[in-house]
């Protein structure tokens, strides 16, 4: 269409945000694998969980003080914007969205919330062997610790579903919409439409 703004490439994702993304992917995957298939001792699972905790703290801070595209205020939109985006999502053309699109923003918040809950419940959990105890388990009641352990197991599956959904969406964008979402998270540059 002639009235559409021109597409241009911009430097979108800063190096710290990109590093956060790939480190988070590594440590979440590692923690999940160690929690499900790792050695009986949960020592490494705990260390991977601590790394995830540090990364989440960074992301929450960066969401307020980082560069504009990393800020929550830059990509969180209301229901109308989400609905408008969903109505056009299946067009076979790139969206050229300048950052996280409104639906992607919701997935970011869902993933961050699930990971924060996972970290907190892991820290409050105590296993049956009484050896693998989260650092906050001694500060909560045994019923809270038991509930945290149950949620932690449920949360692992929820995070797996969110990660798989994330990968499916990336593949959908790559092959249906002909839009690369992985490259910009490697080099930081993204094609966008408009200013």
Protein Blocks (a to p, Z undefined) as FASTA:
>chain_A
ZZlccdddddfbdfklmmmmmmmmmmmmmmmmmmmmmcfblklmmmmmmmmmmmmmmmmm
mmmmmcfklpmklmgccfklmmmmmmmmmpccdfkigbjdfklmmmmmmmmmmmmmmmmm
mmmpccfkomaccfklmmpcfklmmmmmmmmmmmmmmmmmmmmmmmmmmmmmmmmnopaf
klmmmnopacdehZZ
